[in-house]
Each structure stands twice: as C-alpha cells, then as structure tokens.
Amino acid sequence: MGTFKILDFIILEVGYPKEAMKVKKGVVHRIEYFTRKVAEKLSVHPAHKQPRSYKYRSQRLKIYKELMHKEIRKYKEARSC
C-alpha cells in the first residue's frame, strides 16, 4: 500500500479526476461564477430563513472575490507587458 496523499483525499471527497483539478478557470468564468452565486444568495427574501448551505456563503464569496481580483490583476499585468 502506498502513502496517503491529501490531494487524493480531496479528490475522493469531491469526486473529480486529477486532470480536472489542474484546469485553471479563466477570468471571465470566475466573474460569471461569482455573479451567479451572489444572485442566488440575494434571491432569498430577507424575511425568510436562509438555507443551511448559505450559512457561510458570505464569507466564502468574500474570499473568492479577493482571489478573483488577484487573478484579474495578474491577467492585466500579463497583457500590459
């Protein structure tokens, strides 16, 4: 039996093949994903109870937004060179 790698554990939990995890999303796809998820979160009326899956969604979206903006800056820098 080989050694256990954390990447293998993540792949087993998520269910994606290793090749799919190495594919990097483009900036346009990241923006599209972010706006779609924000729209989903805001579609729930404030007076109604949020679904359980939305408990930490705001924090995750903030982190994703920061990372997305870093990718956009890298993309702009690469294009300006």
KEGU-270981 format. One record per atom (N, C-alpha, C): atom name; x, z negated, y; residue number from 1. Coordinates in Angstrom, 2 decimals, padded with zeros to 5 digits. Layout:
<atome:CA; px:X; pz:Z; py:Y; num:NUM>
...
This chain:
<atome:N; px:000.84; pz:000.00; py:-001.18; num:1>
<atome:CA; px:000.00; pz:000.00; py:000.00; num:1>
<atome:C; px:000.88; pz:000.00; py:001.24; num:1>
<atome:N; px:000.54; pz:000.83; py:002.21; num:2>
<atome:CA; px:001.32; pz:000.94; py:003.44; num:2>
<atome:C; px:001.00; pz:-000.17; py:004.42; num:2>
<atome:N; px:001.70; pz:-000.15; py:005.52; num:3>
<atome:CA; px:001.43; pz:-001.14; py:006.56; num:3>
<atome:C; px:000.16; pz:-000.78; py:007.30; num:3>
<atome:N; px:-000.51; pz:-001.77; py:007.81; num:4>
<atome:CA; px:-001.75; pz:-001.57; py:008.53; num:4>
<atome:C; px:-001.44; pz:-001.36; py:010.00; num:4>
<atome:N; px:-001.94; pz:-000.29; py:010.57; num:5>
<atome:CA; px:-001.70; pz:000.02; py:011.98; num:5>
<atome:C; px:-002.99; pz:-000.20; py:012.76; num:5>
<atome:N; px:-002.85; pz:-000.69; py:013.97; num:6>
<atome:CA; px:-004.02; pz:-000.96; py:014.81; num:6>
<atome:C; px:-004.76; pz:000.33; py:015.13; num:6>
<atome:N; px:-004.03; pz:001.44; py:015.27; num:7>
<atome:CA; px:-004.69; pz:002.72; py:015.56; num:7>
<atome:C; px:-005.61; pz:003.11; py:014.42; num:7>
<atome:N; px:-005.18; pz:002.86; py:013.17; num:8>
<atome:CA; px:-006.03; pz:003.16; py:012.02; num:8>
<atome:C; px:-007.29; pz:002.31; py:012.06; num:8>
<atome:N; px:-007.16; pz:001.05; py:012.47; num:9>
<atome:CA; px:-008.32; pz:000.17; py:012.56; num:9>
<atome:C; px:-009.31; pz:000.67; py:013.61; num:9>
<atome:N; px:-008.79; pz:001.10; py:014.76; num:10>
<atome:CA; px:-009.64; pz:001.61; py:015.81; num:10>
<atome:C; px:-010.37; pz:002.86; py:015.34; num:10>
<atome:N; px:-009.65; pz:003.72; py:014.64; num:11>
<atome:CA; px:-010.26; pz:004.96; py:014.14; num:11>
<atome:C; px:-011.35; pz:004.63; py:013.12; num:11>
<atome:N; px:-011.10; pz:003.64; py:012.25; num:12>
<atome:CA; px:-012.11; pz:003.27; py:011.27; num:12>
<atome:C; px:-013.35; pz:002.72; py:011.95; num:12>
<atome:N; px:-013.16; pz:001.89; py:012.99; num:13>
<atome:CA; px:-014.29; pz:001.31; py:013.69; num:13>
<atome:C; px:-015.08; pz:002.36; py:014.46; num:13>
<atome:N; px:-014.38; pz:003.25; py:015.15; num:14>
<atome:CA; px:-015.05; pz:004.25; py:015.97; num:14>
<atome:C; px:-015.55; pz:005.40; py:015.12; num:14>
<atome:N; px:-014.77; pz:005.76; py:014.11; num:15>
<atome:CA; px:-015.18; pz:006.83; py:013.22; num:15>
<atome:C; px:-014.72; pz:008.21; py:013.63; num:15>
<atome:N; px:-013.77; pz:008.31; py:014.55; num:16>
<atome:CA; px:-013.26; pz:009.60; py:014.97; num:16>
<atome:C; px:-011.97; pz:009.92; py:014.23; num:16>
<atome:N; px:-011.73; pz:011.18; py:013.93; num:17>
<atome:CA; px:-010.44; pz:011.54; py:013.33; num:17>
<atome:C; px:-009.32; pz:011.37; py:014.35; num:17>
<atome:N; px:-008.09; pz:011.24; py:013.87; num:18>
<atome:CA; px:-006.95; pz:011.01; py:014.76; num:18>
<atome:C; px:-006.77; pz:012.15; py:015.76; num:18>
<atome:N; px:-007.05; pz:013.37; py:015.34; num:19>
<atome:CA; px:-006.88; pz:014.51; py:016.24; num:19>
<atome:C; px:-007.81; pz:014.40; py:017.45; num:19>
<atome:N; px:-009.01; pz:013.92; py:017.23; num:20>
<atome:CA; px:-009.98; pz:013.81; py:018.32; num:20>
<atome:C; px:-009.57; pz:012.74; py:019.31; num:20>
<atome:N; px:-008.87; pz:011.72; py:018.86; num:21>
<atome:CA; px:-008.47; pz:010.65; py:019.77; num:21>
<atome:C; px:-007.34; pz:011.10; py:020.68; num:21>
<atome:N; px:-006.58; pz:012.12; py:020.27; num:22>
<atome:CA; px:-005.46; pz:012.58; py:021.07; num:22>
<atome:C; px:-005.87; pz:013.59; py:022.14; num:22>
<atome:N; px:-007.09; pz:014.10; py:022.05; num:23>
<atome:CA; px:-007.56; pz:015.08; py:023.03; num:23>
<atome:C; px:-007.83; pz:014.38; py:024.34; num:23>
<atome:N; px:-007.30; pz:014.93; py:025.42; num:24>
<atome:CA; px:-007.47; pz:014.33; py:026.73; num:24>
<atome:C; px:-008.58; pz:015.05; py:027.48; num:24>
<atome:N; px:-009.49; pz:014.28; py:028.05; num:25>
<atome:CA; px:-010.58; pz:014.86; py:028.81; num:25>
<atome:C; px:-010.06; pz:015.39; py:030.13; num:25>
<atome:N; px:-010.69; pz:016.44; py:030.60; num:26>
<atome:CA; px:-010.36; pz:016.96; py:031.91; num:26>
<atome:C; px:-011.02; pz:016.14; py:032.99; num:26>
<atome:N; px:-010.59; pz:016.34; py:034.21; num:27>
<atome:CA; px:-011.13; pz:015.57; py:035.34; num:27>
<atome:C; px:-012.62; pz:015.85; py:035.51; num:27>
<atome:N; px:-013.02; pz:017.10; py:035.35; num:28>
<atome:CA; px:-014.43; pz:017.45; py:035.52; num:28>
<atome:C; px:-015.30; pz:016.75; py:034.49; num:28>
<atome:N; px:-014.82; pz:016.67; py:033.25; num:29>
<atome:CA; px:-015.59; pz:015.98; py:032.21; num:29>
<atome:C; px:-015.68; pz:014.49; py:032.47; num:29>
<atome:N; px:-014.62; pz:013.91; py:033.04; num:30>
<atome:CA; px:-014.65; pz:012.48; py:033.36; num:30>
<atome:C; px:-015.66; pz:012.19; py:034.46; num:30>
<atome:N; px:-015.69; pz:013.03; py:035.48; num:31>
<atome:CA; px:-016.64; pz:012.84; py:036.58; num:31>
<atome:C; px:-018.06; pz:012.98; py:036.07; num:31>
<atome:N; px:-018.29; pz:013.99; py:035.23; num:32>
<atome:CA; px:-019.62; pz:014.22; py:034.66; num:32>
<atome:C; px:-020.07; pz:013.01; py:033.84; num:32>
<atome:N; px:-019.18; pz:012.48; py:033.00; num:33>
<atome:CA; px:-019.49; pz:011.32; py:032.16; num:33>
<atome:C; px:-019.82; pz:010.11; py:033.03; num:33>
<atome:N; px:-018.99; pz:009.86; py:034.03; num:34>
<atome:CA; px:-019.18; pz:008.70; py:034.91; num:34>
<atome:C; px:-020.52; pz:008.78; py:035.64; num:34>
<atome:N; px:-020.84; pz:009.92; py:036.22; num:35>
<atome:CA; px:-022.10; pz:010.04; py:036.96; num:35>
<atome:C; px:-023.30; pz:009.91; py:036.03; num:35>
<atome:N; px:-023.18; pz:010.43; py:034.81; num:36>
<atome:CA; px:-024.28; pz:010.31; py:033.84; num:36>
<atome:C; px:-024.52; pz:008.85; py:033.47; num:36>
<atome:N; px:-023.45; pz:008.09; py:033.23; num:37>
<atome:CA; px:-023.59; pz:006.69; py:032.85; num:37>
<atome:C; px:-024.11; pz:005.83; py:034.01; num:37>
<atome:N; px:-023.68; pz:006.13; py:035.21; num:38>
<atome:CA; px:-024.20; pz:005.40; py:036.38; num:38>
<atome:C; px:-025.70; pz:005.69; py:036.54; num:38>
<atome:N; px:-026.09; pz:006.94; py:036.36; num:39>
<atome:CA; px:-027.50; pz:007.30; py:036.47; num:39>
<atome:C; px:-028.33; pz:006.59; py:035.40; num:39>
<atome:N; px:-027.80; pz:006.48; py:034.18; num:40>
<atome:CA; px:-028.50; pz:005.76; py:033.12; num:40>
<atome:C; px:-028.70; pz:004.30; py:033.51; num:40>
<atome:N; px:-027.65; pz:003.68; py:034.05; num:41>
<atome:CA; px:-027.74; pz:002.27; py:034.43; num:41>
<atome:C; px:-028.75; pz:002.06; py:035.56; num:41>
<atome:N; px:-028.76; pz:002.97; py:036.52; num:42>
<atome:CA; px:-029.66; pz:002.82; py:037.65; num:42>
<atome:C; px:-031.09; pz:003.25; py:037.34; num:42>
<atome:N; px:-031.30; pz:003.91; py:036.20; num:43>
<atome:CA; px:-032.65; pz:004.36; py:035.86; num:43>
<atome:C; px:-033.55; pz:003.22; py:035.41; num:43>
<atome:N; px:-032.95; pz:002.08; py:035.04; num:44>
<atome:CA; px:-033.74; pz:000.92; py:034.63; num:44>
<atome:C; px:-034.20; pz:000.19; py:035.89; num:44>
<atome:N; px:-035.49; pz:-000.02; py:035.99; num:45>
<atome:CA; px:-036.06; pz:-000.68; py:037.17; num:45>
<atome:C; px:-035.50; pz:-002.10; py:037.30; num:45>
<atome:N; px:-035.15; pz:-002.52; py:038.52; num:46>
<atome:CA; px:-034.54; pz:-003.85; py:038.70; num:46>
<atome:C; px:-035.41; pz:-005.02; py:038.23; num:46>
<atome:N; px:-036.72; pz:-004.84; py:038.25; num:47>
<atome:CA; px:-037.61; pz:-005.93; py:037.83; num:47>
<atome:C; px:-037.69; pz:-006.05; py:036.31; num:47>
<atome:N; px:-037.31; pz:-005.01; py:035.60; num:48>
<atome:CA; px:-037.35; pz:-005.04; py:034.14; num:48>
<atome:C; px:-036.04; pz:-005.56; py:033.58; num:48>
<atome:N; px:-036.12; pz:-006.10; py:032.37; num:49>
<atome:CA; px:-034.94; pz:-006.64; py:031.72; num:49>
<atome:C; px:-034.02; pz:-005.49; py:031.29; num:49>
<atome:N; px:-032.72; pz:-005.66; py:031.54; num:50>
<atome:CA; px:-031.73; pz:-004.65; py:031.15; num:50>
<atome:C; px:-031.54; pz:-004.69; py:029.63; num:50>
<atome:N; px:-031.30; pz:-003.54; py:029.02; num:51>
<atome:CA; px:-030.99; pz:-003.55; py:027.58; num:51>
<atome:C; px:-029.70; pz:-004.33; py:027.30; num:51>
<atome:N; px:-029.56; pz:-004.83; py:026.08; num:52>
<atome:CA; px:-028.37; pz:-005.62; py:025.72; num:52>
<atome:C; px:-027.08; pz:-004.84; py:025.91; num:52>
<atome:N; px:-027.13; pz:-003.55; py:025.65; num:53>
<atome:CA; px:-025.92; pz:-002.74; py:025.76; num:53>
<atome:C; px:-025.45; pz:-002.60; py:027.21; num:53>
<atome:N; px:-026.28; pz:-002.97; py:028.17; num:54>
<atome:CA; px:-025.92; pz:-002.84; py:029.58; num:54>
<atome:C; px:-025.30; pz:-004.12; py:030.14; num:54>
<atome:N; px:-025.12; pz:-005.15; py:029.29; num:55>
<atome:CA; px:-024.65; pz:-006.45; py:029.77; num:55>
<atome:C; px:-023.32; pz:-006.33; py:030.51; num:55>
<atome:N; px:-022.37; pz:-005.59; py:029.96; num:56>
<atome:CA; px:-021.06; pz:-005.45; py:030.58; num:56>
<atome:C; px:-020.81; pz:-004.04; py:031.10; num:56>
<atome:N; px:-021.85; pz:-003.25; py:031.22; num:57>
<atome:CA; px:-021.69; pz:-001.86; py:031.63; num:57>
<atome:C; px:-021.10; pz:-001.74; py:033.03; num:57>
<atome:N; px:-021.49; pz:-002.60; py:033.95; num:58>
<atome:CA; px:-020.96; pz:-002.53; py:035.32; num:58>
<atome:C; px:-019.46; pz:-002.71; py:035.33; num:58>
<atome:N; px:-018.96; pz:-003.69; py:034.56; num:59>
<atome:CA; px:-017.52; pz:-003.91; py:034.51; num:59>
<atome:C; px:-016.81; pz:-002.72; py:033.88; num:59>
<atome:N; px:-017.37; pz:-002.18; py:032.82; num:60>
<atome:CA; px:-016.75; pz:-001.02; py:032.16; num:60>
<atome:C; px:-016.75; pz:000.18; py:033.08; num:60>
<atome:N; px:-017.82; pz:000.38; py:033.82; num:61>
<atome:CA; px:-017.88; pz:001.51; py:034.75; num:61>
<atome:C; px:-016.87; pz:001.36; py:035.88; num:61>
<atome:N; px:-016.66; pz:000.13; py:036.36; num:62>
<atome:CA; px:-015.66; pz:-000.09; py:037.40; num:62>
<atome:C; px:-014.27; pz:000.25; py:036.90; num:62>
<atome:N; px:-013.95; pz:-000.19; py:035.69; num:63>
<atome:CA; px:-012.64; pz:000.12; py:035.10; num:63>
<atome:C; px:-012.49; pz:001.62; py:034.90; num:63>
<atome:N; px:-013.54; pz:002.25; py:034.38; num:64>
<atome:CA; px:-013.49; pz:003.69; py:034.14; num:64>
<atome:C; px:-013.30; pz:004.45; py:035.45; num:64>
<atome:N; px:-013.96; pz:003.98; py:036.51; num:65>
<atome:CA; px:-013.85; pz:004.63; py:037.82; num:65>
<atome:C; px:-012.42; pz:004.54; py:038.34; num:65>
<atome:N; px:-011.79; pz:003.38; py:038.21; num:66>
<atome:CA; px:-010.41; pz:003.23; py:038.64; num:66>
<atome:C; px:-009.48; pz:004.17; py:037.88; num:66>
<atome:N; px:-009.65; pz:004.22; py:036.56; num:67>
<atome:CA; px:-008.82; pz:005.11; py:035.75; num:67>
<atome:C; px:-009.08; pz:006.58; py:036.08; num:67>
<atome:N; px:-010.33; pz:006.90; py:036.34; num:68>
<atome:CA; px:-010.69; pz:008.27; py:036.69; num:68>
<atome:C; px:-010.03; pz:008.68; py:038.00; num:68>
<atome:N; px:-010.03; pz:007.78; py:038.98; num:69>
<atome:CA; px:-009.41; pz:008.10; py:040.26; num:69>
<atome:C; px:-007.89; pz:008.26; py:040.13; num:69>
<atome:N; px:-007.27; pz:007.48; py:039.23; num:70>
<atome:CA; px:-005.84; pz:007.66; py:038.97; num:70>
<atome:C; px:-005.58; pz:009.05; py:038.38; num:70>
<atome:N; px:-006.43; pz:009.48; py:037.45; num:71>
<atome:CA; px:-006.29; pz:010.80; py:036.85; num:71>
<atome:C; px:-006.48; pz:011.90; py:037.90; num:71>
<atome:N; px:-007.43; pz:011.70; py:038.81; num:72>
<atome:CA; px:-007.67; pz:012.69; py:039.86; num:72>
<atome:C; px:-006.46; pz:012.79; py:040.78; num:72>
<atome:N; px:-005.86; pz:011.63; py:041.12; num:73>
<atome:CA; px:-004.64; pz:011.65; py:041.96; num:73>
<atome:C; px:-003.50; pz:012.38; py:041.25; num:73>
<atome:N; px:-003.32; pz:012.12; py:039.95; num:74>
<atome:CA; px:-002.28; pz:012.81; py:039.18; num:74>
<atome:C; px:-002.53; pz:014.31; py:039.17; num:74>
<atome:N; px:-003.79; pz:014.70; py:039.00; num:75>
<atome:CA; px:-004.16; pz:016.11; py:038.96; num:75>
<atome:C; px:-003.87; pz:016.78; py:040.30; num:75>
<atome:N; px:-004.22; pz:016.10; py:041.40; num:76>
<atome:CA; px:-003.96; pz:016.66; py:042.74; num:76>
<atome:C; px:-002.46; pz:016.78; py:042.99; num:76>
<atome:N; px:-001.69; pz:015.76; py:042.59; num:77>
<atome:CA; px:-000.23; pz:015.81; py:042.77; num:77>
<atome:C; px:000.38; pz:016.94; py:041.96; num:77>
<atome:N; px:-000.10; pz:017.15; py:040.76; num:78>
<atome:CA; px:000.43; pz:018.23; py:039.91; num:78>
<atome:C; px:000.11; pz:019.61; py:040.51; num:78>
<atome:N; px:-001.05; pz:019.73; py:041.12; num:79>
<atome:CA; px:-001.43; pz:021.01; py:041.72; num:79>
<atome:C; px:-000.68; pz:021.28; py:043.02; num:79>
<atome:N; px:-000.30; pz:020.23; py:043.75; num:80>
<atome:CA; px:000.37; pz:020.42; py:045.03; num:80>
<atome:C; px:001.85; pz:020.76; py:044.87; num:80>
<atome:N; px:002.42; pz:020.47; py:043.72; num:81>
<atome:CA; px:003.86; pz:020.75; py:043.51; num:81>
<atome:C; px:004.16; pz:022.22; py:043.33; num:81>
